[in-house]
Amino acid sequence: MAVSKAHIKASNKYNAQNYKKIQANIKPEDYDFIDNFCKSTGINKAQLIVKAIRYCIEHDIQLQ
């Protein structure tokens, strides 16, 4: 089923108002590691990133 231009416009407007983007350049082997983990656990990459960052912050894990 084709998506109308109006639907795309509405979706883009909603996303712009409700989400922010984070971009990162990741080495291919790291990306593959993350991608395989996400596929095997059924979690999407955005959820994994948020959960991992929250865990590090809440447990005062210093990454240096």
Distance bins in CASP14 RR format, pairs under 12 A and 6 or more apart:
PFRMAT RR
TARGET T0000
AUTHOR 0000-0000-0000
RMODE 2
METHOD distances of the structure
MODEL  1
1 7 0 0 0 0 0 1 0 0 0 0 0
2 8 0 0 0 0 0 1 0 0 0 0 0
3 9 0 0 0 0 0 1 0 0 0 0 0
3 10 0 0 0 0 0 1 0 0 0 0 0
3 11 0 0 0 0 1 0 0 0 0 0 0
3 12 0 0 0 0 0 1 0 0 0 0 0
4 10 0 0 0 0 1 0 0 0 0 0 0
4 11 0 0 0 0 0 1 0 0 0 0 0
5 11 0 0 0 0 0 1 0 0 0 0 0
5 12 0 0 0 0 0 1 0 0 0 0 0
6 12 0 0 0 0 0 1 0 0 0 0 0
6 13 0 0 0 0 0 1 0 0 0 0 0
7 13 0 0 0 0 0 1 0 0 0 0 0
7 14 0 0 0 0 0 1 0 0 0 0 0
8 14 0 0 0 0 0 1 0 0 0 0 0
8 15 0 0 0 0 0 1 0 0 0 0 0
9 15 0 0 0 0 0 1 0 0 0 0 0
9 16 0 0 0 0 0 1 0 0 0 0 0
10 16 0 0 0 0 0 1 0 0 0 0 0
10 17 0 0 0 0 0 1 0 0 0 0 0
11 17 0 0 0 0 0 1 0 0 0 0 0
11 18 0 0 0 0 0 1 0 0 0 0 0
11 19 0 0 0 0 0 1 0 0 0 0 0
12 18 0 0 0 0 0 1 0 0 0 0 0
12 19 0 0 0 0 0 1 0 0 0 0 0
13 19 0 0 0 0 0 1 0 0 0 0 0
15 21 0 0 0 0 1 0 0 0 0 0 0
19 46 0 0 0 0 1 0 0 0 0 0 0
19 50 0 0 0 0 0 1 0 0 0 0 0
20 46 0 0 0 0 0 1 0 0 0 0 0
20 50 0 0 0 0 0 1 0 0 0 0 0
21 46 0 0 0 0 1 0 0 0 0 0 0
21 49 0 0 0 0 0 1 0 0 0 0 0
22 45 0 0 0 0 0 1 0 0 0 0 0
22 46 0 0 0 0 1 0 0 0 0 0 0
22 49 1 0 0 1 0 0 0 0 0 0 0
22 50 0 0 0 0 1 0 0 0 0 0 0
22 53 0 0 0 0 1 0 0 0 0 0 0
23 45 0 0 0 0 0 1 0 0 0 0 0
23 46 0 0 0 0 0 1 0 0 0 0 0
23 49 0 0 0 0 0 1 0 0 0 0 0
24 30 0 0 0 0 1 0 0 0 0 0 0
24 31 0 0 0 0 1 0 0 0 0 0 0
24 34 0 0 0 0 0 1 0 0 0 0 0
24 45 0 0 0 0 0 1 0 0 0 0 0
24 46 0 0 0 0 0 1 0 0 0 0 0
24 49 0 0 0 0 1 0 0 0 0 0 0
24 53 0 0 0 0 0 1 0 0 0 0 0
25 31 0 0 0 0 1 0 0 0 0 0 0
26 32 0 0 0 0 1 0 0 0 0 0 0
26 33 0 0 0 0 1 0 0 0 0 0 0
26 34 1 0 0 1 0 0 0 0 0 0 0
26 35 0 0 0 0 1 0 0 0 0 0 0
26 45 0 0 0 0 0 1 0 0 0 0 0
26 49 0 0 0 0 0 1 0 0 0 0 0
27 33 0 0 0 0 1 0 0 0 0 0 0
27 34 0 0 0 0 0 1 0 0 0 0 0
28 34 0 0 0 0 0 1 0 0 0 0 0
28 35 0 0 0 0 0 1 0 0 0 0 0
29 35 0 0 0 0 0 1 0 0 0 0 0
29 36 0 0 0 0 0 1 0 0 0 0 0
30 36 0 0 0 0 0 1 0 0 0 0 0
30 37 0 0 0 0 0 1 0 0 0 0 0
30 45 0 0 0 0 0 1 0 0 0 0 0
31 37 0 0 0 0 0 1 0 0 0 0 0
31 38 0 0 0 0 0 1 0 0 0 0 0
31 45 0 0 0 0 1 0 0 0 0 0 0
32 38 0 0 0 0 0 1 0 0 0 0 0
32 39 0 0 0 0 0 1 0 0 0 0 0
33 39 0 0 0 0 0 1 0 0 0 0 0
33 40 0 0 0 0 0 1 0 0 0 0 0
33 45 0 0 0 0 0 1 0 0 0 0 0
33 48 0 0 0 0 0 1 0 0 0 0 0
34 40 0 0 0 0 0 1 0 0 0 0 0
34 41 0 0 0 0 0 1 0 0 0 0 0
34 43 0 0 0 0 0 1 0 0 0 0 0
34 44 0 0 0 0 0 1 0 0 0 0 0
34 45 1 0 0 1 0 0 0 0 0 0 0
34 46 0 0 0 0 0 1 0 0 0 0 0
34 47 0 0 0 0 0 1 0 0 0 0 0
34 48 1 0 0 1 0 0 0 0 0 0 0
34 49 0 0 0 0 1 0 0 0 0 0 0
34 52 0 0 0 0 1 0 0 0 0 0 0
35 41 0 0 0 0 0 1 0 0 0 0 0
35 42 0 0 0 0 0 1 0 0 0 0 0
35 43 0 0 0 0 0 1 0 0 0 0 0
35 44 0 0 0 0 0 1 0 0 0 0 0
35 45 1 0 0 1 0 0 0 0 0 0 0
35 48 0 0 0 0 0 1 0 0 0 0 0
36 42 0 0 0 0 0 1 0 0 0 0 0
36 43 0 0 0 0 0 1 0 0 0 0 0
36 45 0 0 0 0 0 1 0 0 0 0 0
36 48 0 0 0 0 0 1 0 0 0 0 0
37 43 1 0 0 1 0 0 0 0 0 0 0
37 44 0 0 0 0 0 1 0 0 0 0 0
37 45 0 0 0 0 1 0 0 0 0 0 0
37 47 0 0 0 0 0 1 0 0 0 0 0
37 48 1 0 0 1 0 0 0 0 0 0 0
37 49 0 0 0 0 0 1 0 0 0 0 0
37 51 0 0 0 0 0 1 0 0 0 0 0
37 52 0 0 0 0 0 1 0 0 0 0 0
38 44 1 0 0 1 0 0 0 0 0 0 0
38 45 1 0 1 0 0 0 0 0 0 0 0
38 46 0 0 0 0 1 0 0 0 0 0 0
38 47 0 0 0 0 1 0 0 0 0 0 0
38 48 1 0 1 0 0 0 0 0 0 0 0
38 49 0 0 0 0 0 1 0 0 0 0 0
38 51 0 0 0 0 0 1 0 0 0 0 0
38 52 0 0 0 0 0 1 0 0 0 0 0
39 45 0 0 0 0 0 1 0 0 0 0 0
39 48 0 0 0 0 0 1 0 0 0 0 0
40 48 0 0 0 0 0 1 0 0 0 0 0
41 47 0 0 0 0 1 0 0 0 0 0 0
41 48 0 0 0 0 1 0 0 0 0 0 0
41 51 0 0 0 0 0 1 0 0 0 0 0
42 48 0 0 0 0 1 0 0 0 0 0 0
43 49 0 0 0 0 1 0 0 0 0 0 0
43 50 0 0 0 0 0 1 0 0 0 0 0
43 51 1 0 0 1 0 0 0 0 0 0 0
43 52 0 0 0 0 0 1 0 0 0 0 0
44 50 0 0 0 0 1 0 0 0 0 0 0
44 51 0 0 0 0 0 1 0 0 0 0 0
45 51 0 0 0 0 0 1 0 0 0 0 0
45 52 0 0 0 0 0 1 0 0 0 0 0
46 52 0 0 0 0 0 1 0 0 0 0 0
46 53 0 0 0 0 0 1 0 0 0 0 0
47 53 0 0 0 0 0 1 0 0 0 0 0
47 54 0 0 0 0 0 1 0 0 0 0 0
48 54 0 0 0 0 0 1 0 0 0 0 0
48 55 0 0 0 0 0 1 0 0 0 0 0
49 55 0 0 0 0 0 1 0 0 0 0 0
49 56 0 0 0 0 0 1 0 0 0 0 0
50 56 0 0 0 0 0 1 0 0 0 0 0
50 57 0 0 0 0 0 1 0 0 0 0 0
50 58 0 0 0 0 0 1 0 0 0 0 0
51 57 0 0 0 0 0 1 0 0 0 0 0
51 58 0 0 0 0 0 1 0 0 0 0 0
52 58 0 0 0 0 0 1 0 0 0 0 0
52 59 0 0 0 0 0 1 0 0 0 0 0
52 61 0 0 0 0 1 0 0 0 0 0 0
52 63 0 0 0 0 0 1 0 0 0 0 0
53 59 0 0 0 0 0 1 0 0 0 0 0
53 61 0 0 0 0 1 0 0 0 0 0 0
53 63 0 0 0 0 0 1 0 0 0 0 0
54 61 0 0 0 0 0 1 0 0 0 0 0
55 61 1 0 0 1 0 0 0 0 0 0 0
55 63 0 0 0 0 0 1 0 0 0 0 0
56 62 0 0 0 0 1 0 0 0 0 0 0
56 63 1 0 0 1 0 0 0 0 0 0 0
56 64 0 0 0 0 0 1 0 0 0 0 0
57 63 0 0 0 0 0 1 0 0 0 0 0
END
